[in-house]
């Protein structure tokens, strides 16, 4: 997964927001880990985003066999 965070959008995007330069590209081999890192880079708590929070909690699908603490950012 790759996140293009070079220029983001602040406000009511995508049509009524304001461009915000972030200069960031995030990539990884697991989509949940990439979303977690992107969320963290923006200063948000992943526990407030249901899709990410539930990805780590799902017992039925075993989508992530790792915790956010095990993600290495280089």
MIMAR-668355 format. One line per 3 residues: number of its first residue (from 1); for each residue x negated, y negated, z of C-alpha. Coordinates in steps of 0.05 Angstrom, whole numbers. Example, Ala and Ser with C-alpha at 12.3 -4.5 7.8 and 13.67 -1.06 7.14 Angstrom:
! MIMAR-668355
1) -246:90:156 | -273:21:143 .
//
This chain:
! MIMAR-668355
1) 0:0:0 | -23:-70:-16 | 4:-136:11 .
4) -10:-198:-30 | -13:-252:23 | -52:-303:-16 .
7) 6:-352:-19 | 67:-337:25 | 133:-372:36 .
10) 155:-409:97 | 228:-425:111 | 288:-400:72 .
13) 251:-363:16 | 246:-342:-37 | 284:-398:-71 .
16) 286:-452:-18 | 222:-444:21 | 155:-479:22 .
19) 91:-447:-4 | 40:-432:51 | -32:-413:35 .
22) -54:-353:75 | -111:-327:33 | -100:-255:55 .
25) -97:-188:21 | -81:-127:64 | -87:-55:40 .
28) -85:14:69 | -67:86:59 | -4:87:102 .
31) 54:38:90 | 74:33:163 | 2:17:184 .
34) -2:-37:129 | 64:-68:152 | 40:-67:224 .
37) -26:-102:206 | 11:-154:163 | 61:-167:219 .
40) 4:-175:269 | -35:-221:222 | 27:-267:218 .
43) 30:-269:294 | 94:-228:302 | 107:-172:351 .
46) 123:-109:311 | 172:-88:366 | 218:-144:343 .
49) 222:-116:272 | 268:-55:271 | 239:-22:208 .
52) 169:-21:237 | 189:-6:309 | 233:52:288 .
55) 180:79:242 | 138:95:303 | 196:121:344 .
58) 226:170:294 | 223:240:322 | 261:272:265 .
61) 217:253:206 | 148:248:239 | 133:190:192 .
64) 73:165:232 | 28:213:269 | -11:155:298 .
67) 3:96:344 | -10:23:328 | -70:26:376 .
70) -104:76:330 | -104:30:269 | -173:5:250 .
73) -177:-63:215 | -241:-76:176 .
//
